[in-house]
Amino acid sequence: MKNLTITVEDSVLEWARVEAARRGTSVSRMVGDFMAELQQREDAYERAYLAWRTDERSWQGGAASPVPQSGRGVERQIGGQRKTGQEGA
């Protein structure tokens, strides 16, 4: 294990001492545990992000295709009137 020197406001150090005593641990252990927890969260986030990025499933394939199959085009609201994707139809 390595030592680490940090600089904090007096009020923060006082709070940390009281909190560590309340938890039955030391300020050093509390800071170390906090940093380890952050590392685990970041690692988990990175793994989830990489899994998402390498997911080969397509959001536009299969039966859930966002393109209408009726041939009429996509209906949309323009200026309070209904318009279709194909003008003059």
PyMOL Python script that loads the backbone (N, CA, C, O; Angstrom):
from pymol import cmd

cmd.read_pdbstr("""\
ATOM      1  N   MET A   1       0.835  -1.179   0.000  1.00  0.00           N
ATOM      2  CA  MET A   1       0.000   0.000   0.000  1.00  0.00           C
ATOM      3  C   MET A   1       0.879   1.242   0.000  1.00  0.00           C
ATOM      4  O   MET A   1       1.977   1.258   0.556  1.00  0.00           O
ATOM      5  N   LYS A   2       0.358   2.276  -0.642  1.00  0.00           N
ATOM      6  CA  LYS A   2       1.071   3.545  -0.734  1.00  0.00           C
ATOM      7  C   LYS A   2       0.370   4.591   0.117  1.00  0.00           C
ATOM      8  O   LYS A   2      -0.829   4.507   0.383  1.00  0.00           O
ATOM      9  N   ASN A   3       1.152   5.579   0.536  1.00  0.00           N
ATOM     10  CA  ASN A   3       0.605   6.711   1.276  1.00  0.00           C
ATOM     11  C   ASN A   3       0.215   7.812   0.303  1.00  0.00           C
ATOM     12  O   ASN A   3       0.777   7.927  -0.786  1.00  0.00           O
ATOM     13  N   LEU A   4      -0.751   8.616   0.711  1.00  0.00           N
ATOM     14  CA  LEU A   4      -1.239   9.726  -0.096  1.00  0.00           C
ATOM     15  C   LEU A   4      -1.432  10.925   0.814  1.00  0.00           C
ATOM     16  O   LEU A   4      -2.027  10.806   1.885  1.00  0.00           O
ATOM     17  N   THR A   5      -0.936  12.071   0.398  1.00  0.00           N
ATOM     18  CA  THR A   5      -1.143  13.308   1.146  1.00  0.00           C
ATOM     19  C   THR A   5      -2.159  14.149   0.394  1.00  0.00           C
ATOM     20  O   THR A   5      -2.008  14.393  -0.803  1.00  0.00           O
ATOM     21  N   ILE A   6      -3.196  14.593   1.097  1.00  0.00           N
ATOM     22  CA  ILE A   6      -4.208  15.441   0.469  1.00  0.00           C
ATOM     23  C   ILE A   6      -4.355  16.728   1.271  1.00  0.00           C
ATOM     24  O   ILE A   6      -3.992  16.792   2.445  1.00  0.00           O
ATOM     25  N   THR A   7      -4.887  17.737   0.620  1.00  0.00           N
ATOM     26  CA  THR A   7      -5.150  19.018   1.277  1.00  0.00           C
ATOM     27  C   THR A   7      -6.645  19.276   1.228  1.00  0.00           C
ATOM     28  O   THR A   7      -7.253  19.258   0.158  1.00  0.00           O
ATOM     29  N   VAL A   8      -7.231  19.515   2.392  1.00  0.00           N
ATOM     30  CA  VAL A   8      -8.667  19.796   2.481  1.00  0.00           C
ATOM     31  C   VAL A   8      -8.883  20.957   3.447  1.00  0.00           C
ATOM     32  O   VAL A   8      -8.015  21.284   4.256  1.00  0.00           O
ATOM     33  N   GLU A   9     -10.037  21.558   3.345  1.00  0.00           N
ATOM     34  CA  GLU A   9     -10.411  22.618   4.277  1.00  0.00           C
ATOM     35  C   GLU A   9     -10.514  22.050   5.686  1.00  0.00           C
ATOM     36  O   GLU A   9     -10.812  20.869   5.865  1.00  0.00           O
ATOM     37  N   ASP A  10     -10.269  22.884   6.676  1.00  0.00           N
ATOM     38  CA  ASP A  10     -10.343  22.444   8.074  1.00  0.00           C
ATOM     39  C   ASP A  10     -11.714  21.866   8.407  1.00  0.00           C
ATOM     40  O   ASP A  10     -11.816  20.854   9.100  1.00  0.00           O
ATOM     41  N   SER A  11     -12.765  22.513   7.911  1.00  0.00           N
ATOM     42  CA  SER A  11     -14.120  22.053   8.211  1.00  0.00           C
ATOM     43  C   SER A  11     -14.381  20.668   7.599  1.00  0.00           C
ATOM     44  O   SER A  11     -15.087  19.848   8.187  1.00  0.00           O
ATOM     45  N   VAL A  12     -13.815  20.423   6.434  1.00  0.00           N
ATOM     46  CA  VAL A  12     -13.981  19.118   5.787  1.00  0.00           C
ATOM     47  C   VAL A  12     -13.254  18.045   6.582  1.00  0.00           C
ATOM     48  O   VAL A  12     -13.785  16.952   6.782  1.00  0.00           O
ATOM     49  N   LEU A  13     -12.059  18.344   7.031  1.00  0.00           N
ATOM     50  CA  LEU A  13     -11.301  17.380   7.826  1.00  0.00           C
ATOM     51  C   LEU A  13     -12.011  17.082   9.149  1.00  0.00           C
ATOM     52  O   LEU A  13     -12.047  15.933   9.588  1.00  0.00           O
ATOM     53  N   GLU A  14     -12.562  18.091   9.771  1.00  0.00           N
ATOM     54  CA  GLU A  14     -13.286  17.878  11.016  1.00  0.00           C
ATOM     55  C   GLU A  14     -14.501  16.981  10.781  1.00  0.00           C
ATOM     56  O   GLU A  14     -14.754  16.057  11.554  1.00  0.00           O
ATOM     57  N   TRP A  15     -15.242  17.253   9.725  1.00  0.00           N
ATOM     58  CA  TRP A  15     -16.381  16.411   9.388  1.00  0.00           C
ATOM     59  C   TRP A  15     -15.926  14.975   9.136  1.00  0.00           C
ATOM     60  O   TRP A  15     -16.555  14.030   9.613  1.00  0.00           O
ATOM     61  N   ALA A  16     -14.826  14.806   8.380  1.00  0.00           N
ATOM     62  CA  ALA A  16     -14.322  13.467   8.056  1.00  0.00           C
ATOM     63  C   ALA A  16     -13.921  12.711   9.316  1.00  0.00           C
ATOM     64  O   ALA A  16     -14.177  11.512   9.423  1.00  0.00           O
ATOM     65  N   ARG A  17     -13.300  13.391  10.267  1.00  0.00           N
ATOM     66  CA  ARG A  17     -12.913  12.742  11.521  1.00  0.00           C
ATOM     67  C   ARG A  17     -14.137  12.268  12.303  1.00  0.00           C
ATOM     68  O   ARG A  17     -14.160  11.149  12.816  1.00  0.00           O
ATOM     69  N   VAL A  18     -15.143  13.120  12.386  1.00  0.00           N
ATOM     70  CA  VAL A  18     -16.366  12.760  13.102  1.00  0.00           C
ATOM     71  C   VAL A  18     -17.065  11.603  12.385  1.00  0.00           C
ATOM     72  O   VAL A  18     -17.508  10.648  13.023  1.00  0.00           O
ATOM     73  N   GLU A  19     -17.160  11.693  11.061  1.00  0.00           N
ATOM     74  CA  GLU A  19     -17.823  10.653  10.278  1.00  0.00           C
ATOM     75  C   GLU A  19     -17.078   9.324  10.388  1.00  0.00           C
ATOM     76  O   GLU A  19     -17.705   8.274  10.526  1.00  0.00           O
ATOM     77  N   ALA A  20     -15.769   9.360  10.328  1.00  0.00           N
ATOM     78  CA  ALA A  20     -14.972   8.138  10.458  1.00  0.00           C
ATOM     79  C   ALA A  20     -15.185   7.511  11.839  1.00  0.00           C
ATOM     80  O   ALA A  20     -15.337   6.294  11.944  1.00  0.00           O
ATOM     81  N   ALA A  21     -15.197   8.326  12.897  1.00  0.00           N
ATOM     82  CA  ALA A  21     -15.424   7.814  14.250  1.00  0.00           C
ATOM     83  C   ALA A  21     -16.821   7.204  14.356  1.00  0.00           C
ATOM     84  O   ALA A  21     -17.001   6.157  14.979  1.00  0.00           O
ATOM     85  N   ARG A  22     -17.798   7.854  13.751  1.00  0.00           N
ATOM     86  CA  ARG A  22     -19.167   7.349  13.767  1.00  0.00           C
ATOM     87  C   ARG A  22     -19.245   5.986  13.091  1.00  0.00           C
ATOM     88  O   ARG A  22     -19.995   5.114  13.530  1.00  0.00           O
ATOM     89  N   ARG A  23     -18.471   5.800  12.022  1.00  0.00           N
ATOM     90  CA  ARG A  23     -18.457   4.541  11.277  1.00  0.00           C
ATOM     91  C   ARG A  23     -17.506   3.507  11.875  1.00  0.00           C
ATOM     92  O   ARG A  23     -17.491   2.352  11.446  1.00  0.00           O
ATOM     93  N   GLY A  24     -16.726   3.913  12.848  1.00  0.00           N
ATOM     94  CA  GLY A  24     -15.770   2.990  13.455  1.00  0.00           C
ATOM     95  C   GLY A  24     -14.590   2.682  12.558  1.00  0.00           C
ATOM     96  O   GLY A  24     -14.106   1.550  12.533  1.00  0.00           O
ATOM     97  N   THR A  25     -14.123   3.671  11.827  1.00  0.00           N
ATOM     98  CA  THR A  25     -12.997   3.486  10.915  1.00  0.00           C
ATOM     99  C   THR A  25     -12.106   4.720  10.981  1.00  0.00           C
ATOM    100  O   THR A  25     -12.339   5.607  11.802  1.00  0.00           O
ATOM    101  N   SER A  26     -11.104   4.787  10.138  1.00  0.00           N
ATOM    102  CA  SER A  26     -10.216   5.952  10.098  1.00  0.00           C
ATOM    103  C   SER A  26     -10.531   6.799   8.870  1.00  0.00           C
ATOM    104  O   SER A  26     -11.162   6.332   7.921  1.00  0.00           O
ATOM    105  N   VAL A  27     -10.084   8.046   8.904  1.00  0.00           N
ATOM    106  CA  VAL A  27     -10.251   8.923   7.746  1.00  0.00           C
ATOM    107  C   VAL A  27      -9.513   8.320   6.556  1.00  0.00           C
ATOM    108  O   VAL A  27     -10.016   8.339   5.433  1.00  0.00           O
ATOM    109  N   SER A  28      -8.323   7.786   6.805  1.00  0.00           N
ATOM    110  CA  SER A  28      -7.537   7.170   5.740  1.00  0.00           C
ATOM    111  C   SER A  28      -8.299   6.027   5.086  1.00  0.00           C
ATOM    112  O   SER A  28      -8.356   5.950   3.858  1.00  0.00           O
ATOM    113  N   ARG A  29      -8.885   5.140   5.878  1.00  0.00           N
ATOM    114  CA  ARG A  29      -9.638   4.006   5.347  1.00  0.00           C
ATOM    115  C   ARG A  29     -10.883   4.485   4.611  1.00  0.00           C
ATOM    116  O   ARG A  29     -11.240   3.943   3.564  1.00  0.00           O
ATOM    117  N   MET A  30     -11.539   5.497   5.157  1.00  0.00           N
ATOM    118  CA  MET A  30     -12.746   6.028   4.535  1.00  0.00           C
ATOM    119  C   MET A  30     -12.424   6.608   3.148  1.00  0.00           C
ATOM    120  O   MET A  30     -13.156   6.362   2.189  1.00  0.00           O
ATOM    121  N   VAL A  31     -11.349   7.364   3.043  1.00  0.00           N
ATOM    122  CA  VAL A  31     -10.952   7.939   1.748  1.00  0.00           C
ATOM    123  C   VAL A  31     -10.551   6.824   0.783  1.00  0.00           C
ATOM    124  O   VAL A  31     -10.921   6.863  -0.390  1.00  0.00           O
ATOM    125  N   GLY A  32      -9.810   5.845   1.258  1.00  0.00           N
ATOM    126  CA  GLY A  32      -9.411   4.723   0.411  1.00  0.00           C
ATOM    127  C   GLY A  32     -10.608   3.944  -0.111  1.00  0.00           C
ATOM    128  O   GLY A  32     -10.660   3.584  -1.287  1.00  0.00           O
ATOM    129  N   ASP A  33     -11.583   3.684   0.782  1.00  0.00           N
ATOM    130  CA  ASP A  33     -12.796   2.980   0.367  1.00  0.00           C
ATOM    131  C   ASP A  33     -13.579   3.787  -0.657  1.00  0.00           C
ATOM    132  O   ASP A  33     -14.113   3.235  -1.619  1.00  0.00           O
ATOM    133  N   PHE A  34     -13.644   5.096  -0.442  1.00  0.00           N
ATOM    134  CA  PHE A  34     -14.343   5.974  -1.378  1.00  0.00           C
ATOM    135  C   PHE A  34     -13.701   5.909  -2.763  1.00  0.00           C
ATOM    136  O   PHE A  34     -14.403   5.802  -3.768  1.00  0.00           O
ATOM    137  N   MET A  35     -12.398   5.973  -2.817  1.00  0.00           N
ATOM    138  CA  MET A  35     -11.695   5.925  -4.099  1.00  0.00           C
ATOM    139  C   MET A  35     -11.861   4.561  -4.775  1.00  0.00           C
ATOM    140  O   MET A  35     -12.017   4.490  -5.994  1.00  0.00           O
ATOM    141  N   ALA A  36     -11.828   3.481  -3.992  1.00  0.00           N
ATOM    142  CA  ALA A  36     -12.028   2.149  -4.552  1.00  0.00           C
ATOM    143  C   ALA A  36     -13.425   2.009  -5.135  1.00  0.00           C
ATOM    144  O   ALA A  36     -13.599   1.401  -6.191  1.00  0.00           O
ATOM    145  N   GLU A  37     -14.426   2.569  -4.451  1.00  0.00           N
ATOM    146  CA  GLU A  37     -15.797   2.526  -4.946  1.00  0.00           C
ATOM    147  C   GLU A  37     -15.927   3.302  -6.255  1.00  0.00           C
ATOM    148  O   GLU A  37     -16.601   2.848  -7.180  1.00  0.00           O
ATOM    149  N   LEU A  38     -15.295   4.455  -6.338  1.00  0.00           N
ATOM    150  CA  LEU A  38     -15.316   5.225  -7.589  1.00  0.00           C
ATOM    151  C   LEU A  38     -14.678   4.429  -8.719  1.00  0.00           C
ATOM    152  O   LEU A  38     -15.186   4.417  -9.840  1.00  0.00           O
ATOM    153  N   GLN A  39     -13.572   3.772  -8.427  1.00  0.00           N
ATOM    154  CA  GLN A  39     -12.894   2.968  -9.443  1.00  0.00           C
ATOM    155  C   GLN A  39     -13.818   1.856  -9.943  1.00  0.00           C
ATOM    156  O   GLN A  39     -13.907   1.632 -11.150  1.00  0.00           O
ATOM    157  N   GLN A  40     -14.500   1.165  -9.046  1.00  0.00           N
ATOM    158  CA  GLN A  40     -15.405   0.087  -9.434  1.00  0.00           C
ATOM    159  C   GLN A  40     -16.557   0.609 -10.286  1.00  0.00           C
ATOM    160  O   GLN A  40     -16.942  -0.021 -11.270  1.00  0.00           O
ATOM    161  N   ARG A  41     -17.104   1.762  -9.907  1.00  0.00           N
ATOM    162  CA  ARG A  41     -18.197   2.345 -10.695  1.00  0.00           C
ATOM    163  C   ARG A  41     -17.731   2.706 -12.091  1.00  0.00           C
ATOM    164  O   ARG A  41     -18.416   2.416 -13.072  1.00  0.00           O
ATOM    165  N   GLU A  42     -16.565   3.338 -12.187  1.00  0.00           N
ATOM    166  CA  GLU A  42     -16.038   3.720 -13.492  1.00  0.00           C
ATOM    167  C   GLU A  42     -15.748   2.492 -14.346  1.00  0.00           C
ATOM    168  O   GLU A  42     -16.034   2.491 -15.544  1.00  0.00           O
ATOM    169  N   ASP A  43     -15.185   1.452 -13.746  1.00  0.00           N
ATOM    170  CA  ASP A  43     -14.903   0.227 -14.483  1.00  0.00           C
ATOM    171  C   ASP A  43     -16.194  -0.418 -14.983  1.00  0.00           C
ATOM    172  O   ASP A  43     -16.255  -0.876 -16.124  1.00  0.00           O
ATOM    173  N   ALA A  44     -17.214  -0.456 -14.146  1.00  0.00           N
ATOM    174  CA  ALA A  44     -18.497  -1.032 -14.538  1.00  0.00           C
ATOM    175  C   ALA A  44     -19.127  -0.214 -15.663  1.00  0.00           C
ATOM    176  O   ALA A  44     -19.678  -0.776 -16.609  1.00  0.00           O
ATOM    177  N   TYR A  45     -19.045   1.105 -15.561  1.00  0.00           N
ATOM    178  CA  TYR A  45     -19.591   1.969 -16.606  1.00  0.00           C
ATOM    179  C   TYR A  45     -18.854   1.718 -17.925  1.00  0.00           C
ATOM    180  O   TYR A  45     -19.479   1.590 -18.977  1.00  0.00           O
ATOM    181  N   GLU A  46     -17.534   1.650 -17.858  1.00  0.00           N
ATOM    182  CA  GLU A  46     -16.733   1.432 -19.066  1.00  0.00           C
ATOM    183  C   GLU A  46     -17.073   0.089 -19.707  1.00  0.00           C
ATOM    184  O   GLU A  46     -17.195   0.004 -20.929  1.00  0.00           O
ATOM    185  N   ARG A  47     -17.226  -0.956 -18.903  1.00  0.00           N
ATOM    186  CA  ARG A  47     -17.592  -2.272 -19.444  1.00  0.00           C
ATOM    187  C   ARG A  47     -18.969  -2.219 -20.104  1.00  0.00           C
ATOM    188  O   ARG A  47     -19.155  -2.772 -21.188  1.00  0.00           O
ATOM    189  N   ALA A  48     -19.926  -1.566 -19.468  1.00  0.00           N
ATOM    190  CA  ALA A  48     -21.269  -1.464 -20.036  1.00  0.00           C
ATOM    191  C   ALA A  48     -21.258  -0.657 -21.331  1.00  0.00           C
ATOM    192  O   ALA A  48     -21.939  -1.015 -22.292  1.00  0.00           O
ATOM    193  N   TYR A  49     -20.496   0.419 -21.359  1.00  0.00           N
ATOM    194  CA  TYR A  49     -20.412   1.250 -22.559  1.00  0.00           C
ATOM    195  C   TYR A  49     -19.797   0.461 -23.711  1.00  0.00           C
ATOM    196  O   TYR A  49     -20.299   0.504 -24.834  1.00  0.00           O
ATOM    197  N   LEU A  50     -18.716  -0.256 -23.434  1.00  0.00           N
ATOM    198  CA  LEU A  50     -18.077  -1.041 -24.488  1.00  0.00           C
ATOM    199  C   LEU A  50     -18.982  -2.149 -24.977  1.00  0.00           C
ATOM    200  O   LEU A  50     -19.003  -2.443 -26.172  1.00  0.00           O
ATOM    201  N   ALA A  51     -19.734  -2.775 -24.077  1.00  0.00           N
ATOM    202  CA  ALA A  51     -20.682  -3.808 -24.488  1.00  0.00           C
ATOM    203  C   ALA A  51     -21.748  -3.216 -25.391  1.00  0.00           C
ATOM    204  O   ALA A  51     -22.135  -3.839 -26.380  1.00  0.00           O
ATOM    205  N   TRP A  52     -22.229  -2.022 -25.066  1.00  0.00           N
ATOM    206  CA  TRP A  52     -23.232  -1.358 -25.890  1.00  0.00           C
ATOM    207  C   TRP A  52     -22.660  -1.012 -27.265  1.00  0.00           C
ATOM    208  O   TRP A  52     -23.311  -1.222 -28.288  1.00  0.00           O
ATOM    209  N   ARG A  53     -21.443  -0.484 -27.277  1.00  0.00           N
ATOM    210  CA  ARG A  53     -20.819  -0.080 -28.544  1.00  0.00           C
ATOM    211  C   ARG A  53     -20.559  -1.264 -29.468  1.00  0.00           C
ATOM    212  O   ARG A  53     -20.595  -1.111 -30.689  1.00  0.00           O
ATOM    213  N   THR A  54     -20.298  -2.433 -28.909  1.00  0.00           N
ATOM    214  CA  THR A  54     -19.979  -3.595 -29.731  1.00  0.00           C
ATOM    215  C   THR A  54     -21.184  -4.493 -29.964  1.00  0.00           C
ATOM    216  O   THR A  54     -21.042  -5.561 -30.560  1.00  0.00           O
ATOM    217  N   ASP A  55     -22.361  -4.091 -29.514  1.00  0.00           N
ATOM    218  CA  ASP A  55     -23.577  -4.870 -29.725  1.00  0.00           C
ATOM    219  C   ASP A  55     -23.911  -4.840 -31.210  1.00  0.00           C
ATOM    220  O   ASP A  55     -24.073  -3.768 -31.793  1.00  0.00           O
ATOM    221  N   GLU A  56     -24.013  -6.008 -31.816  1.00  0.00           N
ATOM    222  CA  GLU A  56     -24.219  -6.080 -33.265  1.00  0.00           C
ATOM    223  C   GLU A  56     -25.690  -6.084 -33.667  1.00  0.00           C
ATOM    224  O   GLU A  56     -26.007  -6.098 -34.856  1.00  0.00           O
ATOM    225  N   ARG A  57     -26.580  -6.071 -32.695  1.00  0.00           N
ATOM    226  CA  ARG A  57     -27.996  -6.024 -33.051  1.00  0.00           C
ATOM    227  C   ARG A  57     -28.322  -4.692 -33.703  1.00  0.00           C
ATOM    228  O   ARG A  57     -27.742  -3.665 -33.351  1.00  0.00           O
ATOM    229  N   SER A  58     -29.227  -4.707 -34.630  1.00  0.00           N
ATOM    230  CA  SER A  58     -29.637  -3.491 -35.325  1.00  0.00           C
ATOM    231  C   SER A  58     -30.983  -3.031 -34.793  1.00  0.00           C
ATOM    232  O   SER A  58     -31.895  -3.841 -34.622  1.00  0.00           O
ATOM    233  N   TRP A  59     -31.111  -1.762 -34.534  1.00  0.00           N
ATOM    234  CA  TRP A  59     -32.374  -1.211 -34.040  1.00  0.00           C
ATOM    235  C   TRP A  59     -33.370  -1.045 -35.182  1.00  0.00           C
ATOM    236  O   TRP A  59     -34.553  -0.825 -34.922  1.00  0.00           O
ATOM    237  N   GLN A  60     -32.929  -1.143 -36.453  1.00  0.00           N
ATOM    238  CA  GLN A  60     -33.834  -0.919 -37.579  1.00  0.00           C
ATOM    239  C   GLN A  60     -34.169  -2.199 -38.334  1.00  0.00           C
ATOM    240  O   GLN A  60     -34.872  -2.136 -39.343  1.00  0.00           O
ATOM    241  N   GLY A  61     -33.703  -3.332 -37.896  1.00  0.00           N
ATOM    242  CA  GLY A  61     -33.949  -4.575 -38.607  1.00  0.00           C
ATOM    243  C   GLY A  61     -35.210  -5.262 -38.139  1.00  0.00           C
ATOM    244  O   GLY A  61     -35.787  -4.914 -37.109  1.00  0.00           O
ATOM    245  N   GLY A  62     -35.624  -6.242 -38.912  1.00  0.00           N
ATOM    246  CA  GLY A  62     -36.719  -7.100 -38.490  1.00  0.00           C
ATOM    247  C   GLY A  62     -38.082  -6.450 -38.605  1.00  0.00           C
ATOM    248  O   GLY A  62     -38.268  -5.485 -39.347  1.00  0.00           O
ATOM    249  N   ALA A  63     -39.030  -6.991 -37.862  1.00  0.00           N
ATOM    250  CA  ALA A  63     -40.423  -6.557 -37.938  1.00  0.00           C
ATOM    251  C   ALA A  63     -40.644  -5.181 -37.340  1.00  0.00           C
ATOM    252  O   ALA A  63     -41.666  -4.551 -37.612  1.00  0.00           O
ATOM    253  N   ALA A  64     -39.724  -4.708 -36.543  1.00  0.00           N
ATOM    254  CA  ALA A  64     -39.908  -3.413 -35.888  1.00  0.00           C
ATOM    255  C   ALA A  64     -39.352  -2.278 -36.742  1.00  0.00           C
ATOM    256  O   ALA A  64     -38.885  -1.273 -36.205  1.00  0.00           O
ATOM    257  N   SER A  65     -39.396  -2.428 -38.065  1.00  0.00           N
ATOM    258  CA  SER A  65     -38.857  -1.425 -38.971  1.00  0.00           C
ATOM    259  C   SER A  65     -39.645  -0.124 -38.855  1.00  0.00           C
ATOM    260  O   SER A  65     -40.876  -0.151 -38.862  1.00  0.00           O
ATOM    261  N   PRO A  66     -38.956   1.019 -38.749  1.00  0.00           N
ATOM    262  CA  PRO A  66     -39.661   2.291 -38.629  1.00  0.00           C
ATOM    263  C   PRO A  66     -40.251   2.771 -39.954  1.00  0.00           C
ATOM    264  O   PRO A  66     -41.008   3.742 -39.957  1.00  0.00           O
ATOM    265  N   VAL A  67     -39.930   2.123 -41.085  1.00  0.00           N
ATOM    266  CA  VAL A  67     -40.432   2.536 -42.386  1.00  0.00           C
ATOM    267  C   VAL A  67     -41.804   1.914 -42.590  1.00  0.00           C
ATOM    268  O   VAL A  67     -41.946   0.698 -42.464  1.00  0.00           O
ATOM    269  N   PRO A  68     -42.827   2.720 -42.904  1.00  0.00           N
ATOM    270  CA  PRO A  68     -44.171   2.174 -43.079  1.00  0.00           C
ATOM    271  C   PRO A  68     -44.213   1.221 -44.269  1.00  0.00           C
ATOM    272  O   PRO A  68     -43.578   1.477 -45.292  1.00  0.00           O
ATOM    273  N   GLN A  69     -44.955   0.127 -44.143  1.00  0.00           N
ATOM    274  CA  GLN A  69     -45.038  -0.876 -45.199  1.00  0.00           C
ATOM    275  C   GLN A  69     -46.280  -0.694 -46.076  1.00  0.00           C
ATOM    276  O   GLN A  69     -46.456  -1.438 -47.041  1.00  0.00           O
ATOM    277  N   SER A  70     -47.137   0.267 -45.768  1.00  0.00           N
ATOM    278  CA  SER A  70     -48.399   0.420 -46.486  1.00  0.00           C
ATOM    279  C   SER A  70     -48.227   1.085 -47.845  1.00  0.00           C
ATOM    280  O   SER A  70     -49.124   0.992 -48.682  1.00  0.00           O
ATOM    281  N   GLY A  71     -47.102   1.753 -48.088  1.00  0.00           N
ATOM    282  CA  GLY A  71     -46.887   2.422 -49.360  1.00  0.00           C
ATOM    283  C   GLY A  71     -47.507   3.804 -49.419  1.00  0.00           C
ATOM    284  O   GLY A  71     -47.342   4.507 -50.416  1.00  0.00           O
ATOM    285  N   ARG A  72     -48.225   4.217 -48.363  1.00  0.00           N
ATOM    286  CA  ARG A  72     -48.879   5.522 -48.382  1.00  0.00           C
ATOM    287  C   ARG A  72     -47.965   6.636 -47.912  1.00  0.00           C
ATOM    288  O   ARG A  72     -48.313   7.805 -48.080  1.00  0.00           O
ATOM    289  N   GLY A  73     -46.835   6.337 -47.341  1.00  0.00           N
ATOM    290  CA  GLY A  73     -45.960   7.386 -46.810  1.00  0.00           C
ATOM    291  C   GLY A  73     -46.244   7.632 -45.339  1.00  0.00           C
ATOM    292  O   GLY A  73     -47.135   7.016 -44.752  1.00  0.00           O
ATOM    293  N   VAL A  74     -45.501   8.511 -44.770  1.00  0.00           N
ATOM    294  CA  VAL A  74     -45.619   8.823 -43.353  1.00  0.00           C
ATOM    295  C   VAL A  74     -46.518  10.034 -43.193  1.00  0.00           C
ATOM    296  O   VAL A  74     -46.308  11.063 -43.835  1.00  0.00           O
ATOM    297  N   GLU A  75     -47.523   9.909 -42.331  1.00  0.00           N
ATOM    298  CA  GLU A  75     -48.382  11.048 -42.069  1.00  0.00           C
ATOM    299  C   GLU A  75     -47.732  11.947 -41.033  1.00  0.00           C
ATOM    300  O   GLU A  75     -47.092  11.466 -40.098  1.00  0.00           O
ATOM    301  N   ARG A  76     -47.895  13.238 -41.198  1.00  0.00           N
ATOM    302  CA  ARG A  76     -47.345  14.193 -40.231  1.00  0.00           C
ATOM    303  C   ARG A  76     -48.245  15.409 -40.165  1.00  0.00           C
ATOM    304  O   ARG A  76     -49.034  15.666 -41.074  1.00  0.00           O
ATOM    305  N   GLN A  77     -48.120  16.141 -39.099  1.00  0.00           N
ATOM    306  CA  GLN A  77     -48.934  17.323 -38.842  1.00  0.00           C
ATOM    307  C   GLN A  77     -48.136  18.547 -39.281  1.00  0.00           C
ATOM    308  O   GLN A  77     -47.045  18.791 -38.766  1.00  0.00           O
ATOM    309  N   ILE A  78     -48.678  19.330 -40.242  1.00  0.00           N
ATOM    310  CA  ILE A  78     -48.004  20.551 -40.682  1.00  0.00           C
ATOM    311  C   ILE A  78     -49.023  21.679 -40.670  1.00  0.00           C
ATOM    312  O   ILE A  78     -50.026  21.622 -41.382  1.00  0.00           O
ATOM    313  N   GLY A  79     -48.772  22.689 -39.876  1.00  0.00           N
ATOM    314  CA  GLY A  79     -49.653  23.845 -39.818  1.00  0.00           C
ATOM    315  C   GLY A  79     -51.095  23.498 -39.486  1.00  0.00           C
ATOM    316  O   GLY A  79     -52.024  24.135 -39.984  1.00  0.00           O
ATOM    317  N   GLY A  80     -51.284  22.479 -38.636  1.00  0.00           N
ATOM    318  CA  GLY A  80     -52.626  22.108 -38.230  1.00  0.00           C
ATOM    319  C   GLY A  80     -53.336  21.209 -39.225  1.00  0.00           C
ATOM    320  O   GLY A  80     -54.441  20.743 -38.949  1.00  0.00           O
ATOM    321  N   GLN A  81     -52.715  20.950 -40.401  1.00  0.00           N
ATOM    322  CA  GLN A  81     -53.330  20.079 -41.399  1.00  0.00           C
ATOM    323  C   GLN A  81     -52.521  18.798 -41.500  1.00  0.00           C
ATOM    324  O   GLN A  81     -51.305  18.799 -41.312  1.00  0.00           O
ATOM    325  N   ARG A  82     -53.200  17.722 -41.794  1.00  0.00           N
ATOM    326  CA  ARG A  82     -52.534  16.443 -41.957  1.00  0.00           C
ATOM    327  C   ARG A  82     -51.975  16.332 -43.358  1.00  0.00           C
ATOM    328  O   ARG A  82     -52.680  16.571 -44.338  1.00  0.00           O
ATOM    329  N   LYS A  83     -50.732  15.975 -43.449  1.00  0.00           N
ATOM    330  CA  LYS A  83     -50.079  15.796 -44.757  1.00  0.00           C
ATOM    331  C   LYS A  83     -49.518  14.394 -44.804  1.00  0.00           C
ATOM    332  O   LYS A  83     -49.182  13.828 -43.764  1.00  0.00           O
ATOM    333  N   THR A  84     -49.410  13.828 -45.981  1.00  0.00           N
ATOM    334  CA  THR A  84     -48.774  12.529 -46.130  1.00  0.00           C
ATOM    335  C   THR A  84     -47.410  12.731 -46.749  1.00  0.00           C
ATOM    336  O   THR A  84     -47.101  13.799 -47.277  1.00  0.00           O
ATOM    337  N   GLY A  85     -46.599  11.691 -46.678  1.00  0.00           N
ATOM    338  CA  GLY A  85     -45.250  11.762 -47.246  1.00  0.00           C
ATOM    339  C   GLY A  85     -45.251  11.835 -48.751  1.00  0.00           C
ATOM    340  O   GLY A  85     -44.242  12.209 -49.347  1.00  0.00           O
ATOM    341  N   GLN A  86     -46.380  11.480 -49.397  1.00  0.00           N
ATOM    342  CA  GLN A  86     -46.476  11.522 -50.854  1.00  0.00           C
ATOM    343  C   GLN A  86     -47.524  12.564 -51.241  1.00  0.00           C
ATOM    344  O   GLN A  86     -48.722  12.354 -51.046  1.00  0.00           O
ATOM    345  N   GLU A  87     -47.072  13.668 -51.780  1.00  0.00           N
ATOM    346  CA  GLU A  87     -47.991  14.735 -52.162  1.00  0.00           C
ATOM    347  C   GLU A  87     -48.778  14.315 -53.414  1.00  0.00           C
ATOM    348  O   GLU A  87     -48.254  13.626 -54.290  1.00  0.00           O
ATOM    349  N   GLY A  88     -50.005  14.731 -53.475  1.00  0.00           N
ATOM    350  CA  GLY A  88     -50.845  14.451 -54.637  1.00  0.00           C
ATOM    351  C   GLY A  88     -51.441  13.065 -54.633  1.00  0.00           C
ATOM    352  O   GLY A  88     -52.046  12.668 -55.629  1.00  0.00           O
ATOM    353  N   ALA A  89     -51.302  12.322 -53.578  1.00  0.00           N
ATOM    354  CA  ALA A  89     -51.860  10.962 -53.542  1.00  0.00           C
ATOM    355  C   ALA A  89     -53.236  10.964 -52.962  1.00  0.00           C
ATOM    356  O   ALA A  89     -53.861   9.910 -52.853  1.00  0.00           O
TER     357      ALA A  89
END
""", "prot")
cmd.dss("prot")
cmd.show_as("cartoon", "prot")
cmd.util.cbc("prot")
cmd.orient("prot")
